[in-house]
């Protein structure tokens, strides 16, 4: 069975194992908890699919905990659904989206928690009691960004519910593993290198990455494999690909190409962290940060090369795929360690300039490209 509470610093492996457990065992109360909304949505969707496979006529009820200026369902609404039989089926699935707003309400704009009521037989009391002995045939699925384990209901859920951790994925290796896993759902496979292209374009934004995988699966048609050429051809006409083009050009120390991509990013913009289009200034900040990450990775590869390290050792040190590590090693051969230290120092100065003093980000990005390509 899944663990009763989410682990601190949970990994993708923890998520996958816990999800596999709950889909197999179908516990009556499941909490999808963590900062990654796309993983939480996948947990809820997977549970609904698994329950409906066993109970095809089950009724499905969706409630929303609200948030911001929007009012949402109250705990009493959930208790009412849990205690009432369905008109259409003997079983019921109750899904509560944004459940933390219902379970752990706040009363002030500064987020201070509402004191726990001293009254007896409150909805909180009744819900805590229900969790101890849930009704058979009633599944409760909770979407919760943060389970407050120091609160009454948080403690009750830790003790009685099955929790699937949904961590944010930041390391390229974790995102790569998720992409490979997700692609299998479309009966496709990713060739080495595709995950690196997608990570460069979208970082750890799983919602945007999931959308790209679905579109790529359609794009390749009957072909089982999604290749690097497919990904590059599919993305080359989009502004998301420009950041990859920038880092790729810098790795090759191709100054004209790198400057062209840098100016295009500043002029046209790309996509922000949520997958929505962002303006040129925001996109340039993102590109500068990715440029710094790329050069730091090349430095790790250059040091590993000097120590006789293999591509696998470079991949482990950088937290990337062996395919990407091999490319980093090829790129590192074009730089000396002193070159890379000078470049990283220049990048740090440009980042400081744009963040601390409000310097011109377009100018900083171009200066950074010149430094990376050895022009200054």
N, C-alpha and C positions, 0 to 999 in steps of 0.2 A: 504493500500500500504506500501511497504518497506520505511524506512526512507531515506531522501535524502542524508544523509551522515553517514559514520560509526561512532559509538560512541567511545569515549575514554574508554579504558578498557572494551570492548565489551565482552559479555559472550556467552556461547554456546546457552543459551536461546534466546539472541538477534539474533544470527545467524539463529537458527531454525525458529523463527518467521518471519524474513525478507525473508528467502528462501521460506517459505510457501506462503508469499504474492506475490513474483514475479512469482512463478510457477503458481499461480492461475490467476494473472492479466496479465501476459505476457507483461510487459512494453517494449518499443522499445529499450531502452538503459539500460543495467544492468552492474554494476561494482562489481566484486567479489574482495573485498579488505581486505588485512590483511596478517599477517606473516605465516599463516598455508597453505601451498600449496595444501594439500590434500582437505581441505574444499573448497578452491577456485575452484579446479578441479570439485568437486561435484556440486558446484553452476552452472558452465558452462554446465556440463553434464545433470543436471536436467532441465535447461532451454531448451537445445537442444531437449531433450526428450519430454518436454511439448509442445514446438512449433511444432515439427514434428507430434505430435498426432493430432494437429488441422490442420496442413498443411503438409500432408505426402510427397508431391512432392517438398517441398522447397529445394532450393540449399544451400549448406553449403560451406563457404569459410573460411579457417584458415590462419591467418597471424601470424608472430612471431616478437616481438619487439627486438629480439637479446639480447645481453648481453655479458660481458667479452670481448673476442677478436672476437666474432661473430657479423657480421652485420645483421641487421634485417629490417623489413618493416618500411617505413617512413609514416608520416601522410598523405602524398599525395596519397599513395597506398590505404589507408583506404577511403579517400574522393572519389577516383576513383571508388572503389567498391560500395560505397553508392550512387553514382550518375548514375551508369550504371545498366541497366536491365539485368536480367538473360536470357540466351538462353533457359533454360530448365524449368523455373518456373516464376511466377509473384511475388514470394516472395524470400527473401534471408536472410540467417543468416551469419553474419560476426563475426568471433571470433578472437580476438587479444590476444595471449599469451604473457606474460612478457610485458604488455602494458606500464608499467612505463618507460621502456627504450626508447619507442617511444614518449610518451607524455612529459616526463621530461628528455630530453637528457643531458648528461654531456660532457664536452669537455676536461677535464683534468683528469689525473690519480688520483688526490686527491679528485675527486668527486665534484669539484666546478661546479655550474650550469651554463649553457650557458645563457648569457644575453638575455632577450626578445628582439626580433627584433623591430626596430622602423618603419620598412616598413609597409605599409598598404596592406591589402588583402593577407596576408601570409597564408600558410596552417593552422596555428594556429587560425588565425582570421576566416577563412572559417569553420573550424571545430567547433569553439565556436558558430558561427551562426547556423550551422546545428543542434547542440544540442538543440537549442531553439525550433526548429520545425522539428523534424525528419520525414523522409519519411515513410508513411504507408507501411507495408509489408517488411520493412527493419529492421532486428533486429541486434543490435550491442552489443556484449558481450565482456567485457574487463576483463582480468585477471591482477590484479594489486597488487603487494606486499604492496606498500605505495602510497596512493593518496596524492600528495603534494597540500594541500588546499590553500597554499599561492601563488601558481602559477596561471597564467591566465587560463589554461585548468583545473587545479584542482578546481578552483572556479566555472568554467562553469559546470563541472561534478557534483559538489555538488548541484548546483542550478537546474540542469535539468535531471540528471540520477538517477536511483534507485540503492542504494548501499547495498550489503549484506556483513556485517562484517564477517571476517574469522579469529578469534583470535587463538593464540596458546593456547593449552590446557595443563596445567601443573599439576593441582590438580587431585588427583585420582578420586574424585567424579565427576568432569567434564568429564574425560576420560571414566569413568564407564557409565555415562549417554549416551555418544556418542556411546559406544560399544553396549549398549542395543538397541539404536535407529538403528544402522547400521545392527545389526543382524536380525532385522525384515525384512530387504530387502531380506534376503535369506529364509524367512518364518521359521525362527528358533527362539528359545529363550534361553537366558543364565541363567543357575542356579546361585544362590548366590555364590559368591566366584570366579567364572571364570574371572570376570573383574579384580580382584585383582591379579590373576596369570598373566594375560596378561600385566597388567600395570607394574608389577615387571619385566617382561621379556623385555618390550619395552618402558616403560615410556610413554611419550605423543606423540610418533612418529606415527601419524595416518596412514601414508602409510604402515608401517610395521604391525600395528594392523589390518588394513583392509585386508591385505594379509592373516594374521593368521585366521581371522574370516571366510574368504572365504574357506580356506583349512580345517578348523574345520567343516564347514557346509558340506563339501564333506565327511570328515572323519566319521561323525556320521550317514551318509546315510539317511534312512527314519525316524530316530528318530527326533522328533521335538525339544527336549531340548539338549543343549550342557552342560554337567555336569562337575563338578570339576574333576572327574575321567577321563573323556574324555580329558580335557585340559592337565592334568598331564601326561596321557599316550601318548598323541600326542607330547608334548614338552620334555618328559623325555630323548629322544635320541638326543636332540639338545643342542648345547652349550648355547643358550639363556636361557635355563631352569636352568643352573648351578647357576646363580645369585639368582634365586628364591630358589633353594636348599640351598644356603648359608644362606640367611636370615631366611629361615624356620628352619634350623638347629640351628642357633643362638638363635632364639626365644625359641626353646626347650632346650637351653643350652647343646646341644649335641656336645661336643668338637670334637670327632673323625670324625663325619660326616661333621661338619663345616670346619675343616682343610682340609679334602679331597676335598670339593668343592672349597675352596680358592686356593689350589694348582692346581686344574684342570683349574680354570679360568686363573691363571697366566701362565700355561703351554700351553693351547689350545687357549685362547682368546674367545671372544664372538662376539657381534655385536655392532657397534658404533651407534651414535644417528641417522644416516641416514638410518640404517637398513643394512649397509654393514659390512662385517666381520672386526673386529679390532684385533690388536695383544694383547698379554698377558698383556703388560704394560698398554695400554689404558683401557683394560677391568678391570684390577685390580683397577685403579683409579675410574672407574664407580662403581665397586662393593663396594669400601670403602665408597663412597658417599651414596650409597643406604643403606649400613650398618648403617651409621650415621642417616639417615632418619628413618630407622626402629626403632633404639633405642630411638630416640626422640619421635616417636609415642607411643612407649611402656611407656615412662615416662609420656606423657599426659594421657594415660590410667590409669597408676598407681595413679596419682594424682586424677583423676576423681573417681577411686574406693574408695580412702580415703574420698572423699566428698559424697559418696553414689550415684554417677552418674550412669545412665543406659547406656546400649550399644548404644542407640540412641544419648545420650548426648556425649558419647565418639566419635561416628561417626561424629557428628557435629563439635566437637573440633578439630579432626584430619583431617577432610575433606575426609572421606572415607565411605565405605558402612557399614551398620549394621552387615553384615556377617564378614567383616574384623575387625570391632570393637570388636565383640565377641571373635575373635581369639586373638586380642591384649590384651583383659582383661585376657584371660587364660594365655597368655605369661607373662603379668605383675605380675601375682601371683607368678611367679618364681623369681622376682627381688624385692628388697627393693628400696625405693627412694634413699637412700645413694649409693646403688649398681649402680643405673642408672646414678647418678651424676658422680660417679667415672669413669664409662665406657665412658660417653660422654666427659669427660675431657681427657681421654686417646685417644679417637678417634680424638678429636680436635688437640691434640699434633701430632698424626700420620699424619693427613692431612696437618698440617703446615710443618711437616718434609719433606714430599714428594713434596710439592709445593714450599716452600720457600728455602729449602736447598738442594733439589735434592736427597733426601734419597731414599733408595731402596724400591720401592712400594710393591714388593713381601713380603719383610720382614715386612713392615708396615701393610699389610693386615693380615699376620699371627699373628702379635702381637695384632692387633685389635680383631681378633677372640679369642685369648687367654683371652684378657681382658673381652670381652663380655660373655664368658663362665665361667668366674671366676677362670681361671687358673693362672692369675697373678693379 
